[in-house]
Amino acid sequence: MSKPSKKPEKKPAFWQKQIEYWKSSGLSQDRFCQEKEIKKSTFQYWRRKLSKEHETISIVPVKLMEETPAILKKESSGLTIQCSDHFYIDLSVGFDPQS
């Protein structure tokens, strides 16, 4: 019976260390991967995968003003809040009865 493969290349801890080494090295990804004899596509895969595991989403309270300041009433075209590349909130003029 064969033993399970224990290649360090497939362990997240190995790749986390490689990413830390790369960040502290000052080298480009290309150069770092060449020197470590790592496929750049594999390095990039693990970099994306591990960064997504550390993402956190926080909800924070937002205090709304009772009345819109006069300067905003004259020139406002709405409000867009972009939270990430894929998520945004767009409040256009006219979204409520007052505007």
Number of C-alpha atoms within 10 A of each C-alpha: 3 4 5 6 7 8 8 10 14 12 11 14 12 13 20 16 11 20 19 10 13 17 13 9 11 10 13 11 16 12 13 20 19 12 10 10 9 14 11 14 10 13 20 14 11 20 16 10 13 16 10 10 8 8 8 6 7 6 5 6 6 6 6 7 7 6 8 11 9 9 8 10 14 8 8 12 12 14 11 11 10 11 10 7 6 6 8 11 10 11 13 13 14 10 10 8 6 9 11
